[in-house]
Amino acid sequence: MQFTSIDECIFDDLESNLVEYLKEEFSKIPENKLFIKLEDALEDINNLKIGQAPDYRFSLTPHVYFMKYFLENVYCIYLAWFLIYQDALLPSKVNILDIAAGPGTVAYGLALFLQSSSGFFHIPQMHISYYSLEKQDAFQFRGLQFWRRYIESRPMPVNAFFRFVTTDIFTWESQSNNLPQDFFDFIVISHCFFIDKAKRVEANNTYKQIFATSLKKSGYILLIVQNKKIFKISDIHQVENQEQEKNVVDKFLAELGLELVWYKYLTSTGSRTPLSIAEFGKFAREKLPKQLYMSPILQKYFAQKHQLHYTLDDYVILAKKLY
């Protein structure tokens, strides 16, 4: 599914408010220290680009995530919730577990979808119970701080209950009683998958344990996987071959003990074959919406030369657990 646009009323407002929040946060730190702290956090979070998990140990790591990845990830989750709603699978009272939740990206995507849809069709008053499972409490704190500042100030705020479980999935066994049993309508894992086989097996075993104990029998698992990673896990190059793609998705789900409901490849370019850097740059400049407010602060603090755009390059997979 190719997407080359956004709901400007929704995303421009989110982006501008996020930038104002970041500017206020940065104003509290002396400028010479700010640049050092930002560089440390950027170096840490850039591990994501090489398929490694950041340490998330720096005070401004959540802020750099907000600057570099948050908006596009919310954009993807926003579309995923629309696809779930389109299939009549989104109840008005919904319990969500977000594993490796970061600042609550999954909750933001749902809140913006509900906000965006209000002018087009009627959705009953939603009640959302959102559980964040995240190893870094600074992510949870900053995500909730911005939620209260932005989402709860909307004319029609989302009725949401938050619970935060701060733990690492790699030490999960000793803390397995922190989640309710047979409770969640959706368990979401967004981008927390590992190329290293030993880590992947360990993480998947934890995921399967959580699925088995905490997901309702009627519940669903929503997985968001970057396209390069899902193919790299299978040691296969992505090409225009839907049969190969389906096999890769099935293999990925088999490792998690899940069965496929549906999957969608969300892409900006409309092509499975990657474009060159130059080709994609030209395509983005001509076709994709700009991040008008975020780009200037990235240019200021990280000397980024190019304009940021809203881009998509993810597999959205809806699955159920096997019985």
Secondary structure, DSSP 8 states (H G I E B T S, - for coil): -B-----HHHHHHHHHHHHHHHHHHHTTS-HHHHHHHHHHHHHHHGGGGGT------STTHHHHHIIIIIHHHHHHHHHHHHHHHHTT---SEEEEEEET-TTTHHHHHHHHHHHHHTTTS-----EEEEEEEES-HHHHHHHHHHHHHTGGGSSS--EEEEEEEE--GGGGGGGGGGS-SS-EEEEEEES---SSHHHHHHHHHHHHHHHHHHEEEEEEEEEEEEHHHHHHHTT----S-HHHHHHHHHHHHHTTTEEEEEEEEEESSS-SS---HHHHHHHHHHHS-B-TTHHHHHHHHH---S--B---EEEEEEEEE--
